[in-house]
Amino acid sequence: MGLISIFFENPLGFFILLVLLLYSVIIHEVSHGFVALLFGDNTAKVYGRLTFNPLSHIDIFGMLMLLFVGFGWAKPVPVNYYRLKNFRLGLFFVALAGCLSNLILATVSIFLLETKFFFGFFSEILYIFARINITLAVFNLLPIPPLDGSKVLFSLLPEKFHYKIAYLDYIGIFILIILLIGGILDPIINIFNNIILKFILYILRFLNFGR
């Protein structure tokens, strides 16, 4: 679901959604840096990456992916994992932080939809915004280097596997591109996308925040 298709149907909606999603990937990256700071690594802060200024985060290829594929990324926030106070625990939470931020944004959007305060044009934007944020979370949680999921896996495995996973960082991006171009990841992403969407709806309605 590339954003570019929305441009021809609703130019105003396209630009509103583009700004919202730009900040989704920025918040994703800043979350990594902020949690790293909580665990003792100030690398992102030193490099001026704990900011919401888009100019500090935009990755051209990542933005093109967002426009034409439906999910993308910003420049990775620099983190020195070996400076974290508790390596395993720090790595786990730093890696998860970005995905959790996207799920929080999706939950807020679905909550606003469930209140029925927004309708028509705005409800469509909120729905697309929620779906893409869920997709960003699911995509980044895949255990393929250099995605966040590989770092979560790294934090849970015994040390003897660390070198092998670290080695995959060099070839992981090529594997990822092949999987994306071939559409091999689409069924997996769609399945978990729908499961998470239904789960969020269930929780909101269970808490009487929905219909």
C-alpha positions as a printed Julia matrix, in Angstrom:
211×3 Matrix{Float64}:
   0.0     0.0    0.0
   2.22    2.8   -1.27
   1.29    6.33  -0.28
   1.86    7.62  -3.78
  -1.47    6.08  -4.91
  -3.29    8.29  -2.38
  -1.8    11.44  -3.94
  -3.89   11.09  -7.11
  -7.09   10.45  -5.16
  -6.66   12.96  -2.33
  -3.62   15.3   -2.51
  -4.4    17.01   0.82
  -4.82   13.66   2.57
  -1.56   12.5    1.01
   0.45   15.39   2.47
  -1.19   15.11   5.9
  -0.49   11.4    5.99
   3.05   11.89   4.7
   3.86   14.25   7.57
   2.29   11.9   10.13
   4.21    8.91   8.81
   7.44   10.85   8.55
   7.18   11.51  12.26
   6.28    7.86  12.86
   9.67    6.72  11.6
  11.38    9.63  13.38
   9.71    8.72  16.69
  10.74    5.11  16.06
  14.4     6.1   15.84
  14.34    8.66  18.66
  12.81    5.98  20.9
  15.86    3.78  20.33
  18.18    6.63  21.28
  16.15    7.69  24.32
  16.0     4.18  25.79
  19.72    3.76  25.11
  20.3     6.97  27.08
  18.27    5.52  29.97
  20.62    2.52  29.94
  23.73    4.68  29.96
  24.66    5.23  26.29
  24.53    8.88  25.25
  25.81    8.35  21.68
  22.55    9.48  20.06
  22.46   12.56  22.27
  26.08   13.47  21.46
  25.36   13.21  17.73
  22.27   15.4   18.06
  19.85   12.62  17.12
  17.48   12.95  20.07
  15.57   15.55  18.11
  12.35   15.6   16.11
  13.88   17.76  13.39
  13.25   15.77  10.17
  16.51   16.99   8.62
  18.44   14.99  11.21
  16.68   11.73  10.39
  15.51   11.57   6.76
  16.85    8.67   4.72
  16.0     9.19   1.06
  15.71    5.49   0.18
  13.64    4.83   3.31
  11.25    7.64   2.37
  10.92    6.3   -1.19
  10.05    2.88   0.25
   7.39    4.54   2.41
   5.92    6.28  -0.64
   5.93    3.35  -3.04
   5.83    0.23  -0.84
   3.92    1.36   2.24
   6.63    1.11   4.88
  10.05    2.68   5.21
  12.61    3.96   7.65
  14.67    6.92   8.83
  18.44    7.03   9.41
  19.27    4.61  12.23
  20.05    6.41  15.49
  23.63    5.55  16.55
  23.78    3.34  19.63
  26.9     1.89  21.24
  25.42   -1.26  22.71
  28.59   -2.08  24.64
  28.16    1.11  26.68
  24.79   -0.02  27.99
  24.76   -0.65  31.75
  23.23   -4.08  31.31
  24.13   -5.36  27.85
  21.44   -8.02  27.39
  18.61   -6.13  29.07
  19.64   -2.84  27.48
  19.9    -4.37  24.01
  16.49   -6.0   24.41
  14.68   -2.8   25.41
  16.57   -0.51  23.01
  15.7    -2.85  20.12
  12.03   -3.06  21.14
  11.61    0.67  21.79
  11.06    1.7   18.18
   8.47   -1.0   17.46
   6.62   -0.22  20.69
   6.47    3.45  19.71
   4.8     2.49  16.42
   2.29    0.26  18.21
   1.47    3.09  20.63
   0.86    5.46  17.69
  -1.35    2.83  16.04
  -3.3     2.3   19.27
  -3.91    6.04  19.68
  -5.15    6.23  16.09
  -7.5     3.27  16.52
  -8.74    4.74  19.8
  -9.6     8.0   18.01
 -11.39    6.02  15.32
 -13.36    4.06  17.9
 -14.6     7.25  19.58
 -16.36    8.12  16.27
 -15.23   11.72  16.73
 -13.49   11.61  13.34
 -15.29   10.6   10.17
 -14.93   10.59   6.4
 -11.64   12.01   5.17
 -10.02   12.12   8.63
 -11.1     8.62   9.65
  -9.55    7.23   6.46
  -6.26    8.97   7.27
  -6.3     7.62  10.83
  -7.0     4.09   9.61
  -4.15    4.14   7.06
  -1.86    5.72   9.67
  -2.68    2.93  12.15
  -2.18    0.15   9.6
   1.16    1.48   8.4
   2.43    1.93  11.98
   1.48   -1.67  12.74
   3.26   -2.72   9.56
   6.36   -0.76  10.6
   6.36   -2.56  13.95
   5.86   -6.02  12.44
   8.44   -5.44   9.7
  11.09   -4.22  12.15
  10.47   -7.16  14.5
  11.44   -9.68  11.83
  14.61  -11.45  13.05
  16.61  -10.48   9.97
  19.7    -8.26  10.42
  19.84   -5.3   10.58
  16.18   -5.1   11.69
  15.29   -4.64  15.36
  14.03   -8.2   15.63
  17.53   -9.53  15.05
  18.8    -7.49  18.01
  15.97   -8.76  20.21
  16.98  -12.3   19.21
  20.65  -11.4   19.81
  19.83  -10.34  23.39
  18.13  -13.68  24.14
  20.61  -16.12  22.63
  23.78  -17.52  24.29
  27.03  -15.71  23.51
  28.26  -18.45  21.17
  25.62  -17.36  18.63
  26.43  -13.64  18.82
  29.26  -13.72  16.29
  27.15  -15.55  13.71
  24.29  -13.07  14.01
  26.69  -10.1   13.94
  28.2   -11.52  10.73
  24.75  -11.59   9.13
  24.58   -7.78   9.51
  26.84   -7.56   6.45
  24.59   -9.64   4.22
  21.22   -9.22   5.97
  20.26   -6.11   4.04
  20.73   -7.96   0.72
  18.63  -10.88   1.97
  15.99   -8.4    3.08
  15.88   -6.64  -0.3
  15.49   -9.97  -2.13
  12.66  -11.02   0.21
  10.91   -7.66  -0.22
  11.22   -7.57  -4.02
  10.02  -11.16  -4.23
   7.03  -10.39  -2.01
   7.98  -13.34   0.21
   7.51  -11.33   3.4
   4.09   -9.96   2.44
   1.98  -12.9    3.75
   3.84  -12.93   7.1
   3.54   -9.16   7.54
  -0.16   -9.19   6.58
  -1.01  -12.03   8.99
   0.62  -10.35  11.99
  -0.68   -6.95  10.89
  -4.27   -8.24  11.08
  -3.68  -10.1   14.36
  -2.27   -7.0   16.05
  -5.05   -4.78  14.69
  -7.71   -7.15  16.05
  -5.87   -7.41  19.38
  -5.74   -3.62  19.79
  -9.45   -3.37  18.95
 -10.24   -6.13  21.45
  -8.28   -4.41  24.24
  -9.86   -1.0   23.56
 -13.37   -2.44  23.49
 -12.67   -4.55  26.58
 -11.69   -1.32  28.36
 -14.88    0.3   27.03
 -12.93    2.79  24.9
 -14.57    1.63  21.71
 -17.99    0.98  20.27
